[in-house]
């Protein structure tokens, strides 16, 4: 891996929750809101207070109603601890009259929060050990520590929240139960151009591309192409230039490869915060897998993971890289001409080139 830069990230996340009658009424009853007129729109808001100010996973957040009474913005404290609020995500509660989604709501996380975990500043009691200062929240066995007088001065501690894990606490306090993941985008950013290598591999006469489990053995052959967004029948020559986008017919899985720097610049650098997250700001090639509920559910079942364990650990490379590679191989991999069993993955090709 020497010379290769790479980092996995969650680029988009939309989660479906079940909402009970009490939670539904709490969110939709008019009288629990303070009405504030702003820019000729009626914005209604209320604050969920932390039951324990020393609990690092129950900080205040704000729900702001926008336009329709079942649509809300979720706001959290800003990174600097100034008291200003920033977007955490968007909450959509489905109407009781919605035949398909009655009793459900959806939270879509703000893209910036996935790359900039927010922080809050707490006043907490501190205890000392011979080597360190620890906060009262982390004490597991008080006998392990040097006992000090009970009255200790409060200190301010800046605590950085894991955005996705905070979603769990937020859902609990809103009265929501995890139901499914509607949309998940896992991005692999690298200084290696995966899309370019995929195109070269598609044109290599010694390799047979297998796209959505459909092999393309002959460069001049026409093969009926099932479960993709390209025409019903196509040729091997046409798929040579398809490397940047592959998608199953129902959109359950999708692969995109593109230059991330060019995309950021084309959008007025609105997502320049991604550079800080990655640690470099040039030669960034993104390979992105979008997964809907069906492959996510199948993956959790095959790995023996509960949906909760999968969702609330999505900040870990160990969680992200396994489904990413699995889904990438499902969308496209290769076989050597004359070999029936051995599978050559996109990662195999990348490592061989480097």
Secondary structure by P-SEA (a helix, b strand, c coil): cccbbbbbbbcbbbbbbbbcaaaaaaacccccbbbbbcccbbbbbccccccccccccccbbbbbbcccccbbbbbbbccccccbbbbcbbbbbbcccccccccbbbbbccaaaaacbbbbbbbbbbbbccccccccccccccccccccccbbbbbbbbbbbaaaaaaaaaaaaaccccccccbbbbbbbccccaaaaaaaaaacccccccccccccccccccccccccccccccccccccccccccccccccbbbbbccaaaaaaaacccccccccccccccbbbbbbbbbcaaaaaaaaaaacccaaaaaaacccccccaaaaaaaaaaaccccccccccccccaaaaaaaac
